[in-house]
Amino acid sequence: MTERFSDSSSELPLFNRNLQKARRLAGYRSAAEFAEKNGFNAGTYTAHEQGQRAMSLEQAWRYSVTLGCSMDDLADTNTSGTTLTFGETIKLALRMKGLTASQLSEKSGVQQSYLSRVINGKILDPTWSKARAIIDALDMTIEEFRDLQQP
């Protein structure tokens, strides 16, 4: 990749946007913080995340392993260009955080049967209190959750 992209994440290629989302989901506020805490060169990682420098398959794999997600999560989460549903976003967050629905149910206090219906799209709009409990149990802010929903 020789083309430079602006700092606006909406203009970044899907892989780079997903790399940035995975880093944020893992609790790192900045690219530099992630790089420094995990032994990566901060300038190189930041350039990779911003789409300003090409990365090898091995580098992408190392980032995904460190972030606890798969290469598939980084490469192809939402290619339709549409916003993910609440349930689809939970599925993505669970995969990226390495959690099960059962663990999320226990951590959030939301019954597993209810959570399953939300994840499977049977309940499209959960109650505010349950949605908030789920997002909190995922250790995410509402903004991070909404960011994950966007294409």
Salt bridges, closest charged atoms under 4 A:
GLU33 OE2 - LYS37 NZ 3.17
GLU49 OE2 - ARG23 NH2 2.63
ASP73 OD1 - ARG95 NE 2.67
ASP136 OD1 - ARG132 NE 3.10
ASP139 OD2 - LYS107 NZ 2.87
ASP147 OD2 - ARG24 NH1 3.19
